[in-house]
Amino acid sequence: MTVLILTCEQDVTADMVVAQLHKRGVPLVRFDPGDLPGEGALSAEYVRGEFRGYLSTGGRVVSMDGLRSIWVRRPSEPAAHAAEPSPWLSAESGQALYGMLDCTTARWMNDTGAAARARLKPWQLRIAHRSGFPVPATVITTYPKVARQFADQYRHVVVKAVSGKPPSDPPMALPTTLVPQDADFTNVAAGPTLLQRYIAKRADIRLTSVGDEVFAARKIAEPGQVDGRYGETGHPWEPVEVPPTVERAVALYKRLAKLAYGAFDFAEDGEGTWWFLECNQGGQFGFIELETEQPIADAVAEWLSFPAE
């Protein structure tokens, strides 16, 4: 039985898991949807109630009934590398590829439907509340008056993107930013704006959950630091124990979201409370493993190696 890894060509995090799968002697195929059609090819037959499907790349062919698991790591847009790419060709290729893969009995990390919903920040916040996480007060609005009232109520608020990085070339970074108290919120009407109560943190926490396992790392924050993703603090990531209440909330969140994998970001305040910021269903963990030596890649490989039901 074969593990299928959907990712782009340059993905160090995937390389780490591939190495662990090789150690286990588990067959795998690494496929970039951006290579379909072209370097990648597929064929699926639906005849007399039977289904047969095949996927090939780099001279290797894998049968759909021979898949044990599928890891959706960091795939390119379908048909991104085609000779004549177009939105139509991407849609056709994506429908064909993921529709075929959904016909298998393989385990998913993560299921594409669940993953698409899990990317929605408003939905994340609701599930985080239901799971029992402490979540900073948040508003997403296009009403300038509502934004002003929220800022007046909580005094110290940050603004962040609802969807993440915007598509651009070169990529544009949108760090979480502290909002001045005299800010003019008129332009909130131009597009949905996410405002959140500012958490004065003493550390950033990254918790990586693989199946039933959790790996948490902590990095001390600089005084007044807002976005831990940007700028060096001079402090390394170090392993940290996960509070039982957080571990239970992580398990419930993943069950509600139907995720096998999740990378959770928290802000630790001065009292030691871990405030939920987001869960990235496809977040990378390579940089955490390299600094902390936590066996995350091994845990992913073990989960992917488990026989399909």
Buried (B, 14 or more C-beta within 10 A) or exposed (E): BBBBBBBBEEBEBBEBBBEBBEEEEBEBBBBBBBBBBEBBEBEBEEEEEEEEBBBBBEEEEBEBBBBBBBBBBBBBBBBBBBEEBEEEBBEBBBEBBBEBBEBBEBBBBBBBEBBEBBBEBEEBBEBBEEBBBBBBEBBBBEBBEBBBBBBEEBEEBBBBBEEEEEEEEEEEEEEBEBBEEEBEBEEBEEEEBBBBBBBEBBBBBBBBBBBEBBBBBBBBBBEEBBBBEEEEEEEEBEEBEBEEEBBEBBBBBBEBBBBBBBBBBBBBBEEEBBBBBBBBBBBBBBEBBEBBEBBBBBBBBBBBBEEBE
